[in-house]
Amino acid sequence: MVAKMTAAMAVLFLVSCSAISTTQKGKSVELVTVKPPGNCKPLGDVVGSQGNWITGDYTSNKNLLIGARNDLRNQAAEMGGNFVWVQDSSNTNAWGSTGTTNTTVLGVVYRCE
């Protein structure tokens, strides 16, 4: 019984270290670094994030960034947006960590026709 629980915990831990995936809707959201044209309607701010003090040290920086960007896309899609003007990103490290434990990306969601 203990072996099964340990194996299940190991699988769960490994899955938590992979990047957040995009939803079907999220795949259609484009991230841009310049403000979309005037005919696009702003829908609001969005924050995408991946990582925490438990799994962050074991998740690659690449997966932290990709996961945060995918989280941003997924949330924008739920808001009805198809573009996100990315305005900032940051990395944090938990006390005692060996590196980045969380990546956060901030943007403004737009609906462009």
Backbone as XML, in Angstrom:
<?xml version="1.0"?>
<chain id="A" units="angstrom">
  <residue number="1" name="MET">
    <atom name="N" x="0.818" y="-1.197" z="0.000"/>
    <atom name="CA" x="0.000" y="0.000" z="0.000"/>
    <atom name="C" x="0.862" y="1.261" z="0.000"/>
  </residue>
  <residue number="2" name="VAL">
    <atom name="N" x="1.911" y="1.267" z="0.830"/>
    <atom name="CA" x="2.805" y="2.417" z="0.903"/>
    <atom name="C" x="3.517" y="2.626" z="-0.426"/>
  </residue>
  <residue number="3" name="ALA">
    <atom name="N" x="3.917" y="1.532" z="-1.078"/>
    <atom name="CA" x="4.600" y="1.626" z="-2.371"/>
    <atom name="C" x="3.697" y="2.253" z="-3.422"/>
  </residue>
  <residue number="4" name="LYS">
    <atom name="N" x="2.414" y="1.895" z="-3.415"/>
    <atom name="CA" x="1.467" y="2.468" z="-4.373"/>
    <atom name="C" x="1.272" y="3.956" z="-4.123"/>
  </residue>
  <residue number="5" name="MET">
    <atom name="N" x="1.189" y="4.337" z="-2.858"/>
    <atom name="CA" x="1.028" y="5.757" z="-2.521"/>
    <atom name="C" x="2.268" y="6.546" z="-2.912"/>
  </residue>
  <residue number="6" name="THR">
    <atom name="N" x="3.446" y="5.975" z="-2.686"/>
    <atom name="CA" x="4.697" y="6.635" z="-3.051"/>
    <atom name="C" x="4.785" y="6.801" z="-4.558"/>
  </residue>
  <residue number="7" name="ALA">
    <atom name="N" x="4.422" y="5.778" z="-5.304"/>
    <atom name="CA" x="4.435" y="5.852" z="-6.764"/>
    <atom name="C" x="3.449" y="6.899" z="-7.262"/>
  </residue>
  <residue number="8" name="ALA">
    <atom name="N" x="2.270" y="6.942" z="-6.678"/>
    <atom name="CA" x="1.261" y="7.926" z="-7.078"/>
    <atom name="C" x="1.743" y="9.346" z="-6.781"/>
  </residue>
  <residue number="9" name="MET">
    <atom name="N" x="2.386" y="9.521" z="-5.643"/>
    <atom name="CA" x="2.909" y="10.844" z="-5.288"/>
    <atom name="C" x="4.028" y="11.259" z="-6.233"/>
  </residue>
  <residue number="10" name="ALA">
    <atom name="N" x="4.871" y="10.308" z="-6.640"/>
    <atom name="CA" x="5.958" y="10.604" z="-7.573"/>
    <atom name="C" x="5.408" y="11.039" z="-8.920"/>
  </residue>
  <residue number="11" name="VAL">
    <atom name="N" x="4.388" y="10.349" z="-9.408"/>
    <atom name="CA" x="3.761" y="10.718" z="-10.687"/>
    <atom name="C" x="3.133" y="12.103" z="-10.578"/>
  </residue>
  <residue number="12" name="LEU">
    <atom name="N" x="2.416" y="12.367" z="-9.508"/>
    <atom name="CA" x="1.797" y="13.673" z="-9.299"/>
    <atom name="C" x="2.853" y="14.768" z="-9.261"/>
  </residue>
  <residue number="13" name="PHE">
    <atom name="N" x="3.958" y="14.525" z="-8.594"/>
    <atom name="CA" x="5.034" y="15.502" z="-8.489"/>
    <atom name="C" x="5.629" y="15.795" z="-9.859"/>
  </residue>
  <residue number="14" name="LEU">
    <atom name="N" x="5.874" y="14.755" z="-10.666"/>
    <atom name="CA" x="6.446" y="14.952" z="-11.993"/>
    <atom name="C" x="5.495" y="15.730" z="-12.903"/>
  </residue>
  <residue number="15" name="VAL">
    <atom name="N" x="4.208" y="15.446" z="-12.811"/>
    <atom name="CA" x="3.223" y="16.166" z="-13.621"/>
    <atom name="C" x="3.184" y="17.633" z="-13.217"/>
  </residue>
  <residue number="16" name="SER">
    <atom name="N" x="3.323" y="17.920" z="-11.942"/>
    <atom name="CA" x="3.264" y="19.314" z="-11.486"/>
    <atom name="C" x="4.478" y="20.104" z="-11.930"/>
  </residue>
  <residue number="17" name="CYS">
    <atom name="N" x="5.527" y="19.442" z="-12.418"/>
    <atom name="CA" x="6.728" y="20.125" z="-12.876"/>
    <atom name="C" x="6.697" y="20.423" z="-14.373"/>
  </residue>
  <residue number="18" name="SER">
    <atom name="N" x="5.659" y="19.975" z="-15.065"/>
    <atom name="CA" x="5.547" y="20.270" z="-16.495"/>
    <atom name="C" x="4.788" y="21.582" z="-16.676"/>
  </residue>
  <residue number="19" name="ALA">
    <atom name="N" x="4.928" y="22.164" z="-17.842"/>
    <atom name="CA" x="4.265" y="23.443" z="-18.135"/>
    <atom name="C" x="2.751" y="23.262" z="-18.200"/>
  </residue>
  <residue number="20" name="ILE">
    <atom name="N" x="2.023" y="24.271" z="-17.749"/>
    <atom name="CA" x="0.564" y="24.292" z="-17.907"/>
    <atom name="C" x="0.272" y="24.231" z="-19.397"/>
  </residue>
  <residue number="21" name="SER">
    <atom name="N" x="-0.680" y="23.393" z="-19.806"/>
    <atom name="CA" x="-1.014" y="23.320" z="-21.230"/>
    <atom name="C" x="-2.082" y="24.332" z="-21.598"/>
  </residue>
  <residue number="22" name="THR">
    <atom name="N" x="-2.148" y="24.627" z="-22.881"/>
    <atom name="CA" x="-3.200" y="25.525" z="-23.344"/>
    <atom name="C" x="-4.465" y="24.724" z="-23.584"/>
  </residue>
  <residue number="23" name="THR">
    <atom name="N" x="-5.589" y="25.374" z="-23.330"/>
    <atom name="CA" x="-6.874" y="24.772" z="-23.657"/>
    <atom name="C" x="-7.077" y="24.915" z="-25.158"/>
  </residue>
  <residue number="24" name="GLN">
    <atom name="N" x="-8.113" y="24.279" z="-25.681"/>
    <atom name="CA" x="-8.400" y="24.412" z="-27.111"/>
    <atom name="C" x="-8.624" y="25.882" z="-27.465"/>
  </residue>
  <residue number="25" name="LYS">
    <atom name="N" x="-9.392" y="26.593" z="-26.635"/>
    <atom name="CA" x="-9.635" y="28.022" z="-26.879"/>
    <atom name="C" x="-8.359" y="28.833" z="-26.708"/>
  </residue>
  <residue number="26" name="GLY">
    <atom name="N" x="-7.557" y="28.479" z="-25.710"/>
    <atom name="CA" x="-6.330" y="29.217" z="-25.413"/>
    <atom name="C" x="-5.325" y="29.180" z="-26.548"/>
  </residue>
  <residue number="27" name="LYS">
    <atom name="N" x="-5.363" y="28.118" z="-27.351"/>
    <atom name="CA" x="-4.427" y="27.992" z="-28.476"/>
    <atom name="C" x="-4.617" y="29.084" z="-29.521"/>
  </residue>
  <residue number="28" name="SER">
    <atom name="N" x="-5.798" y="29.683" z="-29.567"/>
    <atom name="CA" x="-6.068" y="30.709" z="-30.581"/>
    <atom name="C" x="-5.723" y="32.120" z="-30.113"/>
  </residue>
  <residue number="29" name="VAL">
    <atom name="N" x="-5.237" y="32.264" z="-28.877"/>
    <atom name="CA" x="-4.886" y="33.580" z="-28.339"/>
    <atom name="C" x="-3.429" y="33.887" z="-28.666"/>
  </residue>
  <residue number="30" name="GLU">
    <atom name="N" x="-3.206" y="35.053" z="-29.252"/>
    <atom name="CA" x="-1.859" y="35.473" z="-29.619"/>
    <atom name="C" x="-1.317" y="36.454" z="-28.584"/>
  </residue>
  <residue number="31" name="LEU">
    <atom name="N" x="-0.065" y="36.259" z="-28.199"/>
    <atom name="CA" x="0.604" y="37.177" z="-27.281"/>
    <atom name="C" x="1.430" y="38.152" z="-28.105"/>
  </residue>
  <residue number="32" name="VAL">
    <atom name="N" x="1.280" y="39.453" z="-27.808"/>
    <atom name="CA" x="2.010" y="40.492" z="-28.551"/>
    <atom name="C" x="2.699" y="41.426" z="-27.565"/>
  </residue>
  <residue number="33" name="THR">
    <atom name="N" x="3.736" y="42.103" z="-28.042"/>
    <atom name="CA" x="4.481" y="43.020" z="-27.171"/>
    <atom name="C" x="4.213" y="44.487" z="-27.502"/>
  </residue>
  <residue number="34" name="VAL">
    <atom name="N" x="3.325" y="44.744" z="-28.457"/>
    <atom name="CA" x="2.903" y="46.111" z="-28.780"/>
    <atom name="C" x="1.387" y="46.186" z="-28.670"/>
  </residue>
  <residue number="35" name="LYS">
    <atom name="N" x="0.884" y="47.360" z="-28.347"/>
    <atom name="CA" x="-0.556" y="47.537" z="-28.199"/>
    <atom name="C" x="-1.258" y="47.244" z="-29.523"/>
  </residue>
  <residue number="36" name="PRO">
    <atom name="N" x="-2.312" y="46.418" z="-29.479"/>
    <atom name="CA" x="-3.062" y="46.134" z="-30.713"/>
    <atom name="C" x="-3.690" y="47.406" z="-31.284"/>
  </residue>
  <residue number="37" name="PRO">
    <atom name="N" x="-4.065" y="47.395" z="-32.577"/>
    <atom name="CA" x="-4.626" y="48.584" z="-33.222"/>
    <atom name="C" x="-5.910" y="49.087" z="-32.552"/>
  </residue>
  <residue number="38" name="GLY">
    <atom name="N" x="-6.279" y="50.323" z="-32.867"/>
    <atom name="CA" x="-7.424" y="50.990" z="-32.263"/>
    <atom name="C" x="-8.757" y="50.286" z="-32.447"/>
  </residue>
  <residue number="39" name="ASN">
    <atom name="N" x="-8.900" y="49.434" z="-33.463"/>
    <atom name="CA" x="-10.175" y="48.742" z="-33.680"/>
    <atom name="C" x="-10.331" y="47.511" z="-32.778"/>
  </residue>
  <residue number="40" name="CYS">
    <atom name="N" x="-9.371" y="47.290" z="-31.889"/>
    <atom name="CA" x="-9.449" y="46.183" z="-30.936"/>
    <atom name="C" x="-10.020" y="46.695" z="-29.618"/>
  </residue>
  <residue number="41" name="LYS">
    <atom name="N" x="-10.874" y="45.884" z="-29.007"/>
    <atom name="CA" x="-11.540" y="46.283" z="-27.768"/>
    <atom name="C" x="-10.817" y="45.673" z="-26.555"/>
  </residue>
  <residue number="42" name="PRO">
    <atom name="N" x="-10.361" y="46.512" z="-25.607"/>
    <atom name="CA" x="-9.741" y="45.964" z="-24.398"/>
    <atom name="C" x="-10.799" y="45.327" z="-23.495"/>
  </residue>
  <residue number="43" name="LEU">
    <atom name="N" x="-10.490" y="44.157" z="-22.954"/>
    <atom name="CA" x="-11.428" y="43.424" z="-22.108"/>
    <atom name="C" x="-11.021" y="43.397" z="-20.640"/>
  </residue>
  <residue number="44" name="GLY">
    <atom name="N" x="-9.768" y="43.726" z="-20.356"/>
    <atom name="CA" x="-9.322" y="43.734" z="-18.964"/>
    <atom name="C" x="-7.932" y="43.155" z="-18.791"/>
  </residue>
  <residue number="45" name="ASP">
    <atom name="N" x="-7.442" y="43.267" z="-17.575"/>
    <atom name="CA" x="-6.120" y="42.758" z="-17.232"/>
    <atom name="C" x="-6.179" y="41.269" z="-16.934"/>
  </residue>
  <residue number="46" name="VAL">
    <atom name="N" x="-5.035" y="40.619" z="-17.132"/>
    <atom name="CA" x="-4.933" y="39.200" z="-16.841"/>
    <atom name="C" x="-3.521" y="38.909" z="-16.326"/>
  </residue>
  <residue number="47" name="VAL">
    <atom name="N" x="-3.436" y="37.946" z="-15.413"/>
    <atom name="CA" x="-2.150" y="37.532" z="-14.850"/>
    <atom name="C" x="-2.020" y="36.022" z="-15.004"/>
  </residue>
  <residue number="48" name="GLY">
    <atom name="N" x="-0.980" y="35.599" z="-15.691"/>
    <atom name="CA" x="-0.692" y="34.176" z="-15.828"/>
    <atom name="C" x="0.474" y="33.813" z="-14.928"/>
  </residue>
  <residue number="49" name="SER">
    <atom name="N" x="0.424" y="32.633" z="-14.340"/>
    <atom name="CA" x="1.464" y="32.267" z="-13.383"/>
    <atom name="C" x="1.671" y="30.759" z="-13.356"/>
  </residue>
  <residue number="50" name="GLN">
    <atom name="N" x="2.904" y="30.360" z="-13.095"/>
    <atom name="CA" x="3.198" y="28.949" z="-12.842"/>
    <atom name="C" x="4.321" y="28.865" z="-11.820"/>
  </residue>
  <residue number="51" name="GLY">
    <atom name="N" x="4.189" y="27.896" z="-10.930"/>
    <atom name="CA" x="5.219" y="27.608" z="-9.938"/>
    <atom name="C" x="4.778" y="27.985" z="-8.546"/>
  </residue>
  <residue number="52" name="ASN">
    <atom name="N" x="5.415" y="27.345" z="-7.573"/>
    <atom name="CA" x="5.169" y="27.642" z="-6.168"/>
    <atom name="C" x="6.370" y="27.169" z="-5.365"/>
  </residue>
  <residue number="53" name="TRP">
    <atom name="N" x="6.325" y="27.362" z="-4.078"/>
    <atom name="CA" x="7.491" y="27.048" z="-3.246"/>
    <atom name="C" x="7.771" y="25.557" z="-3.145"/>
  </residue>
  <residue number="54" name="ILE">
    <atom name="N" x="6.793" y="24.723" z="-3.506"/>
    <atom name="CA" x="7.018" y="23.275" z="-3.431"/>
    <atom name="C" x="7.625" y="22.748" z="-4.726"/>
  </residue>
  <residue number="55" name="THR">
    <atom name="N" x="7.015" y="23.063" z="-5.865"/>
    <atom name="CA" x="7.448" y="22.482" z="-7.135"/>
    <atom name="C" x="8.386" y="23.375" z="-7.935"/>
  </residue>
  <residue number="56" name="GLY">
    <atom name="N" x="8.485" y="24.641" z="-7.580"/>
    <atom name="CA" x="9.258" y="25.593" z="-8.376"/>
    <atom name="C" x="10.703" y="25.217" z="-8.589"/>
  </residue>
  <residue number="57" name="ASP">
    <atom name="N" x="11.370" y="24.719" z="-7.552"/>
    <atom name="CA" x="12.775" y="24.325" z="-7.688"/>
    <atom name="C" x="12.959" y="23.148" z="-8.633"/>
  </residue>
  <residue number="58" name="TYR">
    <atom name="N" x="11.912" y="22.365" z="-8.838"/>
    <atom name="CA" x="12.011" y="21.163" z="-9.655"/>
    <atom name="C" x="11.418" y="21.345" z="-11.048"/>
  </residue>
  <residue number="59" name="THR">
    <atom name="N" x="10.921" y="22.534" z="-11.323"/>
    <atom name="CA" x="10.370" y="22.845" z="-12.636"/>
    <atom name="C" x="11.384" y="23.710" z="-13.369"/>
  </residue>
  <residue number="60" name="SER">
    <atom name="N" x="11.678" y="23.357" z="-14.609"/>
    <atom name="CA" x="12.679" y="24.126" z="-15.364"/>
    <atom name="C" x="12.185" y="25.555" z="-15.577"/>
  </residue>
  <residue number="61" name="ASN">
    <atom name="N" x="13.127" y="26.480" z="-15.711"/>
    <atom name="CA" x="12.765" y="27.870" z="-15.989"/>
    <atom name="C" x="11.948" y="27.966" z="-17.273"/>
  </residue>
  <residue number="62" name="LYS">
    <atom name="N" x="12.289" y="27.141" z="-18.243"/>
    <atom name="CA" x="11.549" y="27.117" z="-19.511"/>
    <atom name="C" x="10.088" y="26.744" z="-19.268"/>
  </residue>
  <residue number="63" name="ASN">
    <atom name="N" x="9.845" y="25.686" z="-18.477"/>
    <atom name="CA" x="8.469" y="25.269" z="-18.199"/>
    <atom name="C" x="7.723" y="26.288" z="-17.353"/>
  </residue>
  <residue number="64" name="LEU">
    <atom name="N" x="8.427" y="26.964" z="-16.435"/>
    <atom name="CA" x="7.774" y="28.023" z="-15.658"/>
    <atom name="C" x="7.280" y="29.130" z="-16.582"/>
  </residue>
  <residue number="65" name="LEU">
    <atom name="N" x="8.118" y="29.555" z="-17.529"/>
    <atom name="CA" x="7.735" y="30.633" z="-18.446"/>
    <atom name="C" x="6.647" y="30.191" z="-19.418"/>
  </residue>
  <residue number="66" name="ILE">
    <atom name="N" x="6.815" y="29.038" z="-20.021"/>
    <atom name="CA" x="5.799" y="28.541" z="-20.963"/>
    <atom name="C" x="4.470" y="28.335" z="-20.244"/>
  </residue>
  <residue number="67" name="GLY">
    <atom name="N" x="4.513" y="27.775" z="-19.037"/>
    <atom name="CA" x="3.287" y="27.551" z="-18.273"/>
    <atom name="C" x="2.583" y="28.849" z="-17.921"/>
  </residue>
  <residue number="68" name="ALA">
    <atom name="N" x="3.344" y="29.868" z="-17.525"/>
    <atom name="CA" x="2.745" y="31.166" z="-17.188"/>
    <atom name="C" x="2.114" y="31.798" z="-18.426"/>
  </residue>
  <residue number="69" name="ARG">
    <atom name="N" x="2.781" y="31.692" z="-19.552"/>
    <atom name="CA" x="2.228" y="32.239" z="-20.802"/>
    <atom name="C" x="0.974" y="31.470" z="-21.231"/>
  </residue>
  <residue number="70" name="ASN">
    <atom name="N" x="0.993" y="30.156" z="-21.075"/>
    <atom name="CA" x="-0.188" y="29.361" z="-21.423"/>
    <atom name="C" x="-1.353" y="29.661" z="-20.484"/>
  </residue>
  <residue number="71" name="ASP">
    <atom name="N" x="-1.057" y="29.877" z="-19.202"/>
    <atom name="CA" x="-2.089" y="30.267" z="-18.237"/>
    <atom name="C" x="-2.711" y="31.597" z="-18.671"/>
  </residue>
  <residue number="72" name="LEU">
    <atom name="N" x="-1.878" y="32.524" z="-19.113"/>
    <atom name="CA" x="-2.344" y="33.821" z="-19.620"/>
    <atom name="C" x="-3.275" y="33.626" z="-20.820"/>
  </residue>
  <residue number="73" name="ARG">
    <atom name="N" x="-2.871" y="32.804" z="-21.761"/>
    <atom name="CA" x="-3.693" y="32.513" z="-22.954"/>
    <atom name="C" x="-5.043" y="31.923" z="-22.558"/>
  </residue>
  <residue number="74" name="ASN">
    <atom name="N" x="-5.027" y="30.934" z="-21.663"/>
    <atom name="CA" x="-6.261" y="30.266" z="-21.258"/>
    <atom name="C" x="-7.234" y="31.240" z="-20.612"/>
  </residue>
  <residue number="75" name="GLN">
    <atom name="N" x="-6.729" y="32.097" z="-19.736"/>
    <atom name="CA" x="-7.593" y="33.071" z="-19.071"/>
    <atom name="C" x="-8.138" y="34.096" z="-20.071"/>
  </residue>
  <residue number="76" name="ALA">
    <atom name="N" x="-7.299" y="34.525" z="-21.000"/>
    <atom name="CA" x="-7.742" y="35.489" z="-22.024"/>
    <atom name="C" x="-8.856" y="34.888" z="-22.876"/>
  </residue>
  <residue number="77" name="ALA">
    <atom name="N" x="-8.719" y="33.635" z="-23.236"/>
    <atom name="CA" x="-9.739" y="32.959" z="-24.043"/>
    <atom name="C" x="-11.060" y="32.899" z="-23.279"/>
  </residue>
  <residue number="78" name="GLU">
    <atom name="N" x="-10.994" y="32.623" z="-21.979"/>
    <atom name="CA" x="-12.217" y="32.580" z="-21.167"/>
    <atom name="C" x="-12.885" y="33.957" z="-21.089"/>
  </residue>
  <residue number="79" name="MET">
    <atom name="N" x="-12.108" y="35.011" z="-21.220"/>
    <atom name="CA" x="-12.650" y="36.378" z="-21.199"/>
    <atom name="C" x="-13.196" y="36.784" z="-22.568"/>
  </residue>
  <residue number="80" name="GLY">
    <atom name="N" x="-12.981" y="35.941" z="-23.600"/>
    <atom name="CA" x="-13.447" y="36.258" z="-24.943"/>
    <atom name="C" x="-12.401" y="36.972" z="-25.781"/>
  </residue>
  <residue number="81" name="GLY">
    <atom name="N" x="-11.169" y="37.015" z="-25.315"/>
    <atom name="CA" x="-10.101" y="37.700" z="-26.041"/>
    <atom name="C" x="-9.391" y="36.799" z="-27.025"/>
  </residue>
  <residue number="82" name="ASN">
    <atom name="N" x="-8.715" y="37.439" z="-27.988"/>
    <atom name="CA" x="-7.896" y="36.685" z="-28.925"/>
    <atom name="C" x="-6.473" y="37.246" z="-29.033"/>
  </residue>
  <residue number="83" name="PHE">
    <atom name="N" x="-6.195" y="38.331" z="-28.313"/>
    <atom name="CA" x="-4.850" y="38.904" z="-28.223"/>
    <atom name="C" x="-4.583" y="39.287" z="-26.777"/>
  </residue>
  <residue number="84" name="VAL">
    <atom name="N" x="-3.323" y="39.155" z="-26.351"/>
    <atom name="CA" x="-2.905" y="39.690" z="-25.060"/>
    <atom name="C" x="-1.676" y="40.551" z="-25.306"/>
  </residue>
  <residue number="85" name="TRP">
    <atom name="N" x="-1.779" y="41.798" z="-24.901"/>
    <atom name="CA" x="-0.643" y="42.706" z="-24.945"/>
    <atom name="C" x="0.150" y="42.459" z="-23.671"/>
  </residue>
  <residue number="86" name="VAL">
    <atom name="N" x="1.255" y="41.747" z="-23.770"/>
    <atom name="CA" x="2.078" y="41.400" z="-22.617"/>
    <atom name="C" x="2.842" y="42.637" z="-22.177"/>
  </residue>
  <residue number="87" name="GLN">
    <atom name="N" x="2.674" y="43.006" z="-20.911"/>
    <atom name="CA" x="3.284" y="44.226" z="-20.409"/>
    <atom name="C" x="4.418" y="43.991" z="-19.435"/>
  </residue>
  <residue number="88" name="ASP">
    <atom name="N" x="4.448" y="42.851" z="-18.771"/>
    <atom name="CA" x="5.497" y="42.610" z="-17.796"/>
    <atom name="C" x="5.569" y="41.124" z="-17.479"/>
  </residue>
  <residue number="89" name="SER">
    <atom name="N" x="6.735" y="40.695" z="-17.061"/>
    <atom name="CA" x="6.889" y="39.342" z="-16.528"/>
    <atom name="C" x="7.926" y="39.402" z="-15.416"/>
  </residue>
  <residue number="90" name="SER">
    <atom name="N" x="7.766" y="38.513" z="-14.453"/>
    <atom name="CA" x="8.723" y="38.508" z="-13.348"/>
    <atom name="C" x="8.937" y="37.085" z="-12.849"/>
  </residue>
  <residue number="91" name="ASN">
    <atom name="N" x="10.096" y="36.894" z="-12.278"/>
    <atom name="CA" x="10.461" y="35.621" z="-11.661"/>
    <atom name="C" x="10.681" y="35.871" z="-10.178"/>
  </residue>
  <residue number="92" name="THR">
    <atom name="N" x="10.258" y="34.935" z="-9.367"/>
    <atom name="CA" x="10.513" y="35.047" z="-7.931"/>
    <atom name="C" x="11.135" y="33.751" z="-7.441"/>
  </residue>
  <residue number="93" name="ASN">
    <atom name="N" x="11.825" y="33.837" z="-6.335"/>
    <atom name="CA" x="12.363" y="32.645" z="-5.712"/>
    <atom name="C" x="11.970" y="32.639" z="-4.251"/>
  </residue>
  <residue number="94" name="ALA">
    <atom name="N" x="11.529" y="31.484" z="-3.821"/>
    <atom name="CA" x="11.138" y="31.307" z="-2.422"/>
    <atom name="C" x="12.389" y="31.292" z="-1.549"/>
  </residue>
  <residue number="95" name="TRP">
    <atom name="N" x="12.220" y="31.655" z="-0.294"/>
    <atom name="CA" x="13.326" y="31.650" z="0.644"/>
    <atom name="C" x="13.943" y="30.262" z="0.694"/>
  </residue>
  <residue number="96" name="GLY">
    <atom name="N" x="15.258" y="30.197" z="0.537"/>
    <atom name="CA" x="15.966" y="28.926" z="0.609"/>
    <atom name="C" x="15.972" y="28.128" z="-0.682"/>
  </residue>
  <residue number="97" name="SER">
    <atom name="N" x="15.370" y="28.661" z="-1.745"/>
    <atom name="CA" x="15.324" y="27.916" z="-3.003"/>
    <atom name="C" x="16.659" y="28.049" z="-3.732"/>
  </residue>
  <residue number="98" name="THR">
    <atom name="N" x="16.853" y="27.189" z="-4.717"/>
    <atom name="CA" x="18.083" y="27.220" z="-5.497"/>
    <atom name="C" x="17.953" y="28.056" z="-6.768"/>
  </residue>
  <residue number="99" name="GLY">
    <atom name="N" x="16.788" y="28.614" z="-7.014"/>
    <atom name="CA" x="16.584" y="29.418" z="-8.221"/>
    <atom name="C" x="15.152" y="29.892" z="-8.312"/>
  </residue>
  <residue number="100" name="THR">
    <atom name="N" x="14.704" y="30.128" z="-9.528"/>
    <atom name="CA" x="13.350" y="30.611" z="-9.767"/>
    <atom name="C" x="12.329" y="29.567" z="-9.327"/>
  </residue>
  <residue number="101" name="THR">
    <atom name="N" x="11.312" y="30.018" z="-8.584"/>
    <atom name="CA" x="10.258" y="29.093" z="-8.157"/>
    <atom name="C" x="8.900" y="29.470" z="-8.736"/>
  </residue>
  <residue number="102" name="ASN">
    <atom name="N" x="8.773" y="30.680" z="-9.288"/>
    <atom name="CA" x="7.501" y="31.122" z="-9.859"/>
    <atom name="C" x="7.770" y="32.138" z="-10.958"/>
  </residue>
  <residue number="103" name="THR">
    <atom name="N" x="7.020" y="32.036" z="-12.039"/>
    <atom name="CA" x="7.060" y="33.036" z="-13.103"/>
    <atom name="C" x="5.644" y="33.571" z="-13.283"/>
  </residue>
  <residue number="104" name="THR">
    <atom name="N" x="5.540" y="34.886" z="-13.379"/>
    <atom name="CA" x="4.253" y="35.562" z="-13.539"/>
    <atom name="C" x="4.337" y="36.475" z="-14.755"/>
  </residue>
  <residue number="105" name="VAL">
    <atom name="N" x="3.281" y="36.467" z="-15.572"/>
    <atom name="CA" x="3.209" y="37.309" z="-16.769"/>
    <atom name="C" x="1.927" y="38.132" z="-16.690"/>
  </residue>
  <residue number="106" name="LEU">
    <atom name="N" x="2.055" y="39.438" z="-16.894"/>
    <atom name="CA" x="0.925" y="40.373" z="-16.816"/>
    <atom name="C" x="0.624" y="40.927" z="-18.193"/>
  </residue>
  <residue number="107" name="GLY">
    <atom name="N" x="-0.665" y="41.036" z="-18.520"/>
    <atom name="CA" x="-1.039" y="41.591" z="-19.813"/>
    <atom name="C" x="-2.441" y="42.154" z="-19.815"/>
  </residue>
  <residue number="108" name="VAL">
    <atom name="N" x="-2.793" y="42.762" z="-20.938"/>
    <atom name="CA" x="-4.134" y="43.293" z="-21.162"/>
    <atom name="C" x="-4.770" y="42.477" z="-22.288"/>
  </residue>
  <residue number="109" name="VAL">
    <atom name="N" x="-5.965" y="41.973" z="-22.045"/>
    <atom name="CA" x="-6.675" y="41.145" z="-23.022"/>
    <atom name="C" x="-7.439" y="42.041" z="-23.984"/>
  </residue>
  <residue number="110" name="TYR">
    <atom name="N" x="-7.382" y="41.703" z="-25.275"/>
    <atom name="CA" x="-8.102" y="42.430" z="-26.313"/>
    <atom name="C" x="-8.899" y="41.454" z="-27.176"/>
  </residue>
  <residue number="111" name="ARG">
    <atom name="N" x="-9.994" y="41.960" z="-27.714"/>
    <atom name="CA" x="-10.767" y="41.239" z="-28.723"/>
    <atom name="C" x="-10.619" y="42.021" z="-30.014"/>
  </residue>
  <residue number="112" name="CYS">
    <atom name="N" x="-9.944" y="41.434" z="-30.988"/>
    <atom name="CA" x="-9.732" y="42.084" z="-32.282"/>
    <atom name="C" x="-10.504" y="41.305" z="-33.346"/>
  </residue>
  <residue number="113" name="GLU">
    <atom name="N" x="-11.247" y="42.028" z="-34.155"/>
    <atom name="CA" x="-12.046" y="41.369" z="-35.215"/>
    <atom name="C" x="-11.256" y="41.298" z="-36.489"/>
  </residue>
</chain>
